[in-house]
Amino acid sequence: MEIVWLSANIFGLEMLKEAIKIRESNIKAIITLRENATTVMYDSVDVKKWYGFGIDVFEIGNINEEKNLIKRVSPELIVMCGWRQIIRRGIIDIPPKGVIGFHPTPLPKGRGPAPLINSIMQGFRESAITMFYISEGLDDGDIIGQEWFRIEETDHAAEVYEKCIVGGKKLISKYIPMIADGTAPRMPQDSSKATVFEKPSLKNNRIDLDKESIEEVYRKIRALSKPYRGAYIEKDGKRLVIWRAGLEG
């Protein structure tokens, strides 16, 4: 099965390494973001790393402006992981086996932006990485599979991110062969059970000890730690960024 790989971050790079191992997977091209693209992410991968696989690499600014490129490569499937831009119908309709993506929540719960950050900040004790078919809606496409994992009270963002990578690799190895032979599950989401995360504002990275409980501060520090920008205390025009914390008592 000929695949176009659409990614710009660490998660997508790790998923690509797993997909290359699969007999049914023939990665025809990698599409990534130019270094100056407006949607570059905190966990972005150095563009040069995509050139180490002996696969054609295309650096772009907006996927929805690249219909001719996609048609020229003519993939059977597009795999999108670690890509902020919403893909429009004109791209979705090109590959006959569709476009699949990943979302680090148990969809339909937790649709929308910053899912990993929001999951920790809201105190989730378990979550899942979901593989699903991309549609024009907000994370509402048919589900292929999910891998569940625990979020421990001591887990910071990097630990949860790694659990997503582990789960994502399992989904890749299990379902890519099934997509290739047409036997992959396709389970519609129950939108009546959907929840949608709000996009965090950068001003919310600031810790306010007068308004936030210790538990809220602890979750904020964990959620915003690397690879994200970090929670901070501000005083006298200076910021103290807190990357790790523990809760006692």
N, C-alpha and C positions, 0 to 999 in steps of 0.2 A: 504494500500500500504506500503510495507516494504522498509525502507529507510536507507541508510548509510549517516551519516552527516560528512562532511569533512571540518574542519575549525580550525583556530588557532588564531582568533582575536575577538575583542569586537563585531564587526558587526555580525560575525557568531554566537556568543553566544546569541545575542539578537534575531536573526532569529530563532535559535533553540527553544528559549522560546515560540515564536509565533507558530512554527510548532507543538509543543507538544500539543497545544490546539485543533488541528484540528482532527476531528473524523477519517478522511481517512488516517491520518499520523501515521505510526507505526515505530518509530525510533529504528532500531535493533542494531545499533552500532554508536559510535562517534569515528572518527579517527582524531587525532590532532598531532602536532609536538612535539617531545621531546624538552626539554628546551635547549639542546645544538645543536639543528639542525641549519644548516647554513642559512636557510631561515626564521628564526624567525623575526617577524615584530615589528615595533615600537609600534603598538597597540595590541601586543600579550596579550592573556589572561593567567593568572596563570594556569598551567596545572591542578592544584587541583580542579579548578572550574568545570571542565568537569565531575568530578566524583559525582556531587551532584544531578544527575537526575535519578539514579537507572538504568542506561543504560551502557552496556559494553563499555569501553573506551580503545582504542589502541593508544599508543604513538609510532610514527614512525619517520624515517628520510627522506624517499623519497617515495612518493605514487606509483611511477612507478615500485618499487621493491616489491610491496605488492599484486600482482595478486592473489596469493594463498589465502591471507587473504580475499580479496574481494569475491573470488569464494566461500570460506567457509561460509561467512556470507550470500551470495546469495541475495543481495537486488534487488528490482524491479527498484529502482531509487537511484542515488547518487546526493546529494545536496552539491555543493561546494560553500562556501562563506567565503572569508577571507583566501585564499590559494594562495601562490605565485608560486608554482611549476606548470609547464605546464603538463597537463595530456595527456599521449600518448594513441594511439589507443587500445593497449592491455587492458587498464582499461576502456576506453569509451565503448567498445563493450560488457562488461560483463552485466550490468543491462539492461533488455529488454526495459525499458522506458527511458533509456539514462542517461546522466549526465547534470544537469542544474547548472548554475552559475549566478553571479550578477556582474554588472559593473556600477560604478557611473557616467556614461555619457549617452547621448541619442544615443546609437549605431545606425548607423555605425560611427557617429561622436565621436572622442576621444578614439579610440582604443589604447591599449598599456599601458605602465607603468605609475604609479603615477597619475592616472586620477583626483583625487580630488585636489592634489597639482597643477597640470597643469591647471585645470579649473579655479582656483582662480587666478593663476599667469597670465593667458591669458585674464583675465577680463570677463569671462562668467557671464552674468546676470541671466541666467537660465540654469538648467541642468535637468538630470533625472537619476533615478536608473533603470537599465535594467535587466530583467530576461531573460535568453536565454539558448539555448542548447549548451553545450560545444562541440567544434570540435577540430581538431588538429591545426587549424589556429589560428591567433592572434585575439581573441574576434570577430570572424566572423560567429559564429553559428546563427541558426534561432532564431528570437526574439519571446518570449512568451508574454511579456507585458512590459510597462514602466510607471513609476510614475514621473511626472514632479514636480519641485520645483524651487523657486526663490533663487538666490544668491544675498543677499543684499550687498551694498557697505561696510557695517560694519561687515559682517559675517567673522569670522575667521574659521580656519579649523574645530574646534570642533563643531561649529554651523552647518556647512555644513555636517559634519559627522552625526550629529543627524538627519538632514533632510533625509539623505540616509537611516538611520535606520527606520524612520517613513514610508518612501516610500516602503522600503523593506518588512516591516511587512504587508503592504497592498497587495503587490504582493504575498507573501506567503499565506495569508488567502484566496485570490481570486483564485489563480491558482493551488495550490497543489491539491485541490479536483478535478479540471478539468483535471490535469495530471493523477490522479488516475482513472478517468472514461473515459479517452481517448478523451476528448473534448477540450483540451487546444489549443490555437492558435499556429501556427508555421509559422512565416513570414520570408522568406529569406531576408537577408540584401542586400541592393543595394551597392555593393562595389565601384561603380563609385562615390558614395557620401562619401566614407570613408575618415577620417583623422586619423593620427596616432601620438600619443604623443611621444616625446623623453624621455628617462630615465634621470632624473635630476642627475647631479653630485653633490657630497657633497661640492665641492669647490664653487658651485653656491649658497650655503647658506650664503656666505659672502656678506654683503652689501657694495657696492662700490659707495659712494656718488659722486665721480668724474665722473662716467660713467652712473649711473642710475638716472632717473628722480624721483621726490618725489612720483609720482603715482606708478612707478615700485617698489620702495622700500616698499611702503605701501602694495601693492599686495603680495610682497615676504614675508613680516612679517606675513600677514594674512594666506597665504598658508602654511607656514612652522611652524606655531604655533602648540601647542600640539593637537593631540598626536605625532607630528613629532619632529624633532630635534631642530627646531628654527633657525631663521635668526640671524646673529650676525654682530657686528662691531668689528674689530680687530685693536689693536694699542699697540705698545711696548710689543708684545708677549702675550697680554691678550685679551680675548674675552668677549664682553658684549652681551649676548643673549637677544633679544627683543621678548617677548611673546605676547604682546598686543600693539596696536597702534591705533590712531585716526587721521583723516585727516581734517584739518581746512582750511578755506579760499576758 
